Amino acid sequence: MNLNQLPEAELILNGLEDIHNGKTHTVGALLIAIASTRLTAAGLVFSKEHLSLEPELTLYALLQDQRDDAYPYYNALLSSLNSFCIALENTYGGKLGLGIQN
């Protein structure tokens, strides 16, 4: 199984790519920042140097700028992130050792 087969992989992989390209305030990059400890413990490798210091607040503010009611979408994104993390942990359990490193 590869990462593309995990639930919500596109959102998370796009976030990893954004971080690699120096874009730290995109939805995907902020989700990575929110779960950075969990993703790292599961074996994903990425640069943590420029991650948002308050990713939850930053993500919510970003969504408020894009939508009339950010709350349901924010919760859906966190649920998607959790689904990815659970699948990653259950599938690889820290044995992955891949990702994007700056």
N, C-alpha and C positions, 0 to 999 in steps of 0.2 A: 504494500500500500504506500502511496506517496501522499504528500501534503495536499495535493489538489483533490484528493478523494475524501478529505475530511469535511464535515459540515461547515458551511460559511467560510471555506478556505479562500475564496476569491477576495473577500473583504479583508481578511488578515494578510494574505500575501501581497495585496495592493498596499497595505499599510507598511509592510516590511520594505517594499520597493520605494515607497515615499520616504521613509527614514533613510534608506541608502542614498537617495537623491537629495537629502537635506531638507525635505518637506516634513516638518514636525507638527504642523497644525492642520492636518487633513483628518477626516473622520477615521480612516484606517490607522494612521500614525498615532492618533490619540488613543485608539483602542489598544494598540500595542503598548503604549505607555501605561495605560490602566492595568494591564495584565503582565507587565514586563517581568516581574518576579516569578510568576506562575509559568510563563512561557519559557523563561530561562531554565527553571527547574525541570521542565519537561524535555529540555535538550535543544531548544531553538537558540541560535546564536545570532545576535544583532547588536549594533552599536547603541549604547545607552547614553552616550555622551550628551546629546542635545534633546533628550526627551522632555516633554512638558513637565513642569514641576507640579502642576495641579491639573492633570489631564481630565478628570471628571468635570470640573468646573469649566474648563476650556472647551470641552466637547459640547456641553450643554449650551454654552454661549454661542458656539458656532451653529448649532442646530436652531437656536432661537432666531438667529439672523436669517436662516433659510426657510423657516416654517412658522405658521401661526401658532401651532401647538407642538412644541418640541418634546414634551414629556413622553408621549407614547412611543415616538421614534427612538428617543434616548433609551428607554427601557427595552425596546426591541433590539437595539444594537448591543446592549449589555447582555441580553439573553443569547444573541448570536455569538458573541465573544465567549461566553461561558460554554456554549455547545462546542465550539472549536477547541477550547482548552480541555474539556472533558475527553473529547475524542483523541486529542494529542496525547494526553496523559495516559489514557487507557491503551493506546496503540503503541506508543514509543517509550513512555515511562522514563525519560531522561537518557535514553540511548540514541537519540537522534543525531546530535552533534552537527547539524547543518544549519545553514541560514546565511545571513548577509552580515558581514563584519566590515566596518569602515576602518 
